[in-house]
Amino acid sequence: AEEAPRFDKDTADAVRLVTEETMRLARLVEDLMEISRFDAGAVALHADDLDLAESLRHTLSTRGWTGRVETELPAGVRARVDPRRLDV
């Protein structure tokens, strides 16, 4: 296996940023394509009954933002949403 090149800190930070932004752009394009499919009637939302506070906690944890975002989430707030579309 070929070893990955080692970069200085500034270059490594730039590579990380470009990679993250490229992934964000790819997700945006996928979302726009899905919206087009919704508009065309080719797909439908799949709504589930979700605990919104728990969903938000999961999203914050997944992104590593738990320690950086302060929340006061009331218990028992539920909604019918498509979980794929809620996790932004």
Backbone as ProteinMPNN parsed JSONL, in Angstrom:
{"seq_chain_A": "AEEAPRFDKDTADAVRLVTEETMRLARLVEDLMEISRFDAGAVALHADDLDLAESLRHTLSTRGWTGRVETELPAGVRARVDPRRLDV", "coords_chain_A": {"N_chain_A": [[0.843, -1.186, 0.0], [0.439, 2.228, -0.725], [1.947, 4.908, 0.969], [0.379, 7.705, 2.482], [1.067, 11.097, 1.634], [2.859, 13.347, 3.803], [1.866, 16.394, 5.165], [2.653, 19.853, 5.842], [1.376, 21.778, 8.648], [-0.305, 23.968, 7.779], [-0.879, 23.259, 5.11], [-2.091, 20.761, 5.518], [-4.351, 21.597, 6.964], [-5.616, 23.101, 4.972], [-6.134, 21.104, 3.064], [-7.891, 19.494, 4.549], [-10.02, 21.326, 4.886], [-10.798, 21.777, 2.198], [-11.606, 19.197, 1.534], [-13.762, 18.804, 3.347], [-15.515, 20.854, 2.489], [-15.982, 20.063, -0.131], [-17.36, 17.679, 0.296], [-19.606, 18.754, 1.557], [-20.682, 20.272, -0.542], [-21.283, 18.201, -2.335], [-23.324, 16.909, -0.875], [-25.217, 18.959, -0.926], [-25.804, 19.096, -3.681], [-26.907, 16.525, -3.997], [-29.167, 16.851, -2.348], [-30.553, 18.848, -3.777], [-31.098, 17.459, -6.13], [-32.805, 15.522, -5.089], [-34.939, 17.12, -4.244], [-35.84, 17.952, -6.74], [-36.778, 15.48, -7.671], [-38.876, 15.102, -5.839], [-40.526, 17.239, -6.602], [-41.189, 16.37, -9.15], [-42.736, 14.249, -8.565], [-41.621, 11.771, -8.374], [-40.573, 10.575, -6.117], [-41.383, 10.085, -2.632], [-41.862, 11.618, 0.582], [-40.976, 9.987, 3.628], [-42.47, 9.93, 6.356], [-41.924, 9.739, 9.842], [-42.835, 9.306, 13.279], [-41.122, 11.257, 15.425], [-39.004, 11.996, 18.241], [-38.126, 15.151, 18.705], [-36.165, 16.478, 20.265], [-34.424, 14.389, 20.979], [-33.566, 13.653, 18.441], [-32.201, 15.977, 17.689], [-30.175, 16.004, 19.648], [-28.801, 13.691, 18.856], [-27.891, 14.469, 16.292], [-26.181, 16.631, 16.979], [-24.274, 15.24, 18.495], [-23.261, 13.4, 16.601], [-21.971, 15.136, 14.858], [-20.024, 16.115, 16.475], [-20.504, 18.366, 17.997], [-21.519, 18.626, 20.517], [-20.277, 19.676, 22.871], [-19.936, 22.275, 22.069], [-22.3, 23.509, 21.447], [-24.932, 24.864, 23.156], [-27.908, 23.727, 24.607], [-31.408, 23.837, 25.448], [-33.61, 21.633, 25.713], [-36.936, 20.814, 25.539], [-38.784, 18.083, 26.933], [-40.633, 15.506, 25.261], [-41.487, 16.676, 22.843], [-42.738, 16.02, 19.825], [-42.852, 15.095, 16.358], [-44.098, 14.478, 13.045], [-41.914, 13.597, 10.741], [-39.591, 13.277, 7.994], [-36.854, 11.499, 8.713], [-34.448, 11.515, 7.279], [-34.463, 13.955, 6.023], [-34.584, 15.714, 8.099], [-32.148, 15.719, 9.519], [-29.872, 17.88, 9.076]], "CA_chain_A": [[0.0, 0.0, 0.0], [1.196, 3.469, -0.825], [1.776, 5.753, 2.147], [-0.119, 9.048, 2.192], [2.09, 12.124, 1.87], [2.713, 14.142, 5.031], [1.811, 17.813, 4.854], [2.837, 20.759, 6.968], [0.085, 22.068, 9.283], [-1.15, 24.827, 6.943], [-1.337, 22.482, 3.959], [-3.029, 19.757, 6.028], [-5.597, 22.307, 7.274], [-6.24, 23.45, 3.698], [-6.644, 19.86, 2.478], [-9.067, 19.126, 5.34], [-11.092, 22.262, 4.569], [-11.263, 21.493, 0.837], [-12.324, 17.923, 1.592], [-15.046, 19.031, 4.02], [-16.385, 21.678, 1.65], [-16.368, 19.238, -1.276], [-18.413, 16.778, 0.778], [-20.798, 19.584, 1.796], [-21.225, 20.593, -1.86], [-21.88, 16.97, -2.867], [-24.605, 16.723, -0.177], [-26.136, 19.973, -1.436], [-26.234, 18.648, -5.008], [-27.819, 15.392, -3.772], [-30.423, 17.396, -1.829], [-31.248, 19.527, -4.876], [-31.62, 16.421, -7.024], [-33.945, 14.9, -4.424], [-36.043, 18.085, -4.324], [-36.36, 17.844, -8.109], [-37.565, 14.241, -7.745], [-40.126, 15.36, -5.117], [-41.343, 18.1, -7.455], [-41.654, 15.583, -10.294], [-43.58, 13.168, -8.069], [-40.909, 10.501, -8.536], [-40.328, 10.008, -4.787], [-42.237, 10.645, -1.584], [-41.294, 11.665, 1.926], [-41.342, 8.873, 4.495], [-42.562, 10.556, 7.673], [-41.987, 8.921, 11.05], [-43.055, 10.055, 14.512], [-39.822, 11.367, 16.076], [-38.736, 12.889, 19.367], [-37.252, 16.16, 18.101], [-35.015, 16.742, 21.135], [-33.498, 13.264, 20.834], [-32.99, 13.749, 17.102], [-31.227, 17.066, 17.724], [-29.017, 15.523, 20.427], [-28.064, 12.746, 18.01], [-27.208, 15.248, 15.256], [-25.07, 17.348, 17.614], [-23.265, 14.251, 18.874], [-22.657, 12.874, 15.375], [-21.094, 16.151, 14.275], [-19.021, 16.518, 17.457], [-20.825, 19.726, 18.438], [-22.186, 18.577, 21.816], [-19.639, 20.591, 23.801], [-19.866, 23.633, 21.515], [-23.648, 24.053, 21.28], [-25.72, 24.747, 24.382], [-29.33, 23.561, 24.29], [-32.429, 23.594, 26.465], [-34.576, 20.904, 24.905], [-38.059, 20.294, 26.323], [-39.116, 16.674, 26.699], [-41.942, 15.173, 24.71], [-41.86, 17.379, 21.615], [-42.685, 15.033, 18.752], [-43.376, 15.552, 15.07], [-43.991, 13.517, 11.943], [-40.93, 14.13, 9.793], [-38.715, 12.313, 7.328], [-35.589, 11.656, 9.433], [-33.351, 11.818, 6.351], [-34.518, 15.374, 5.682], [-34.448, 16.504, 9.322], [-30.732, 15.799, 9.881], [-29.268, 18.783, 8.087]], "C_chain_A": [[0.878, 1.235, 0.0], [0.903, 4.343, 0.383], [1.324, 7.141, 1.721], [0.98, 10.064, 2.47], [1.808, 12.887, 3.159], [2.808, 15.619, 4.647], [2.17, 18.622, 6.088], [1.449, 21.158, 7.465], [-0.831, 22.903, 8.394], [-1.712, 24.064, 5.747], [-2.355, 21.434, 4.393], [-4.374, 20.4, 6.358], [-6.347, 22.652, 5.993], [-6.85, 22.219, 3.03], [-7.908, 19.416, 3.21], [-10.254, 20.011, 4.985], [-11.665, 21.991, 3.178], [-12.074, 20.196, 0.816], [-13.695, 18.1, 2.222], [-16.008, 19.81, 3.138], [-16.837, 20.92, 0.404], [-17.482, 18.28, -0.884], [-19.709, 17.546, 1.019], [-21.476, 19.935, 0.468], [-21.895, 19.367, -2.479], [-23.23, 16.7, -2.207], [-25.644, 17.725, -0.678], [-26.678, 19.567, -2.805], [-27.215, 17.48, -4.876], [-29.174, 15.881, -3.269], [-31.224, 18.081, -2.929], [-31.833, 18.526, -5.864], [-32.841, 15.744, -6.402], [-35.156, 15.83, -4.44], [-36.67, 18.042, -5.711], [-37.214, 16.593, -8.268], [-38.887, 14.398, -6.994], [-41.071, 16.172, -5.994], [-41.94, 17.334, -8.63], [-42.58, 14.442, -9.871], [-42.93, 11.802, -8.168], [-40.609, 9.823, -7.203], [-41.256, 10.69, -3.787], [-41.463, 10.697, -0.275], [-41.792, 10.462, 2.719], [-41.336, 9.386, 5.931], [-42.686, 9.512, 8.775], [-42.258, 9.846, 12.23], [-41.74, 10.073, 15.289], [-39.86, 12.291, 17.277], [-37.711, 13.903, 18.858], [-36.022, 16.454, 18.945], [-33.978, 15.636, 20.988], [-32.818, 13.301, 19.466], [-31.922, 14.84, 17.049], [-29.981, 16.664, 18.515], [-28.15, 14.583, 19.591], [-27.269, 13.487, 16.931], [-26.005, 15.983, 15.834], [-23.936, 16.393, 17.971], [-22.519, 13.726, 17.65], [-21.658, 13.857, 14.782], [-20.01, 16.625, 15.246], [-19.257, 17.911, 18.013], [-21.403, 19.772, 19.848], [-21.591, 19.573, 22.806], [-19.618, 22.033, 23.335], [-21.226, 24.295, 21.361], [-24.427, 23.794, 22.563], [-27.196, 24.679, 24.013], [-30.16, 23.456, 25.559], [-33.591, 22.955, 25.716], [-35.703, 20.354, 25.773], [-38.344, 18.837, 25.957], [-40.478, 16.558, 26.022], [-42.373, 15.935, 23.478], [-41.645, 16.408, 20.456], [-43.267, 15.644, 17.484], [-43.261, 14.416, 14.064], [-43.102, 14.153, 10.882], [-40.208, 12.971, 9.112], [-37.338, 12.483, 7.963], [-34.403, 11.965, 8.524], [-33.303, 13.305, 6.029], [-34.328, 16.25, 6.914], [-32.99, 16.723, 9.685], [-29.998, 16.604, 8.823], [-27.822, 19.043, 8.427]], "O_chain_A": [[1.925, 1.275, 0.646], [-0.252, 4.502, 0.777], [1.812, 7.691, 0.734], [1.739, 9.914, 3.427], [0.654, 13.05, 3.555], [3.702, 16.033, 3.91], [2.02, 18.163, 7.221], [0.453, 20.909, 6.785], [-2.013, 22.586, 8.264], [-2.888, 24.207, 5.411], [-3.366, 21.234, 3.72], [-5.423, 19.823, 6.069], [-7.569, 22.515, 5.928], [-7.956, 22.284, 2.493], [-8.884, 19.011, 2.579], [-11.366, 19.517, 4.802], [-12.883, 21.976, 3.001], [-13.108, 20.117, 0.154], [-14.689, 17.602, 1.692], [-17.187, 19.467, 3.048], [-17.958, 21.117, -0.066], [-18.436, 18.088, -1.637], [-20.792, 17.045, 0.717], [-22.702, 19.898, 0.367], [-22.962, 19.484, -3.082], [-24.18, 16.308, -2.884], [-26.816, 17.381, -0.837], [-27.877, 19.682, -3.058], [-28.236, 17.446, -5.562], [-30.213, 15.389, -3.708], [-32.441, 17.912, -3.006], [-32.936, 18.723, -6.374], [-33.801, 15.427, -7.104], [-36.283, 15.372, -4.63], [-37.893, 18.09, -5.843], [-38.256, 16.631, -8.923], [-39.913, 13.891, -7.446], [-42.253, 15.851, -6.122], [-43.06, 17.613, -9.055], [-43.143, 13.75, -10.719], [-43.61, 10.781, -8.058], [-40.409, 8.608, -7.166], [-41.836, 11.738, -4.071], [-40.533, 9.921, -0.053], [-42.903, 9.981, 2.499], [-40.329, 9.29, 6.632], [-43.437, 8.543, 8.664], [-41.942, 11.035, 12.178], [-41.286, 9.031, 15.763], [-40.642, 13.241, 17.328], [-36.559, 13.551, 18.609], [-34.939, 16.661, 18.398], [-32.784, 15.914, 20.884], [-31.627, 13.01, 19.354], [-30.867, 14.656, 16.441], [-28.86, 16.951, 18.097], [-26.922, 14.668, 19.615], [-26.106, 13.166, 16.686], [-24.925, 15.961, 15.244], [-22.765, 16.713, 17.766], [-21.293, 13.62, 17.661], [-20.617, 13.454, 14.263], [-19.17, 17.447, 14.88], [-18.315, 18.571, 18.453], [-21.746, 20.85, 20.333], [-22.337, 20.25, 23.513], [-19.315, 22.93, 24.122], [-21.307, 25.508, 21.166], [-24.565, 22.652, 23.0], [-27.679, 25.473, 23.206], [-29.669, 23.038, 26.607], [-34.444, 23.646, 25.159], [-35.461, 19.521, 26.646], [-38.164, 18.424, 24.811], [-41.352, 17.407, 26.196], [-43.539, 15.848, 23.094], [-40.516, 16.025, 20.15], [-44.064, 16.582, 17.532], [-42.437, 13.513, 14.212], [-43.486, 15.116, 10.217], [-40.218, 11.839, 9.596], [-36.708, 13.523, 7.769], [-33.449, 12.611, 8.956], [-32.229, 13.856, 5.788], [-33.949, 17.414, 6.787], [-32.627, 17.815, 10.121], [-29.56, 16.067, 7.805], [-27.142, 19.779, 7.712]]}, "name": "protein", "num_of_chains": 1, "seq": "AEEAPRFDKDTADAVRLVTEETMRLARLVEDLMEISRFDAGAVALHADDLDLAESLRHTLSTRGWTGRVETELPAGVRARVDPRRLDV"}
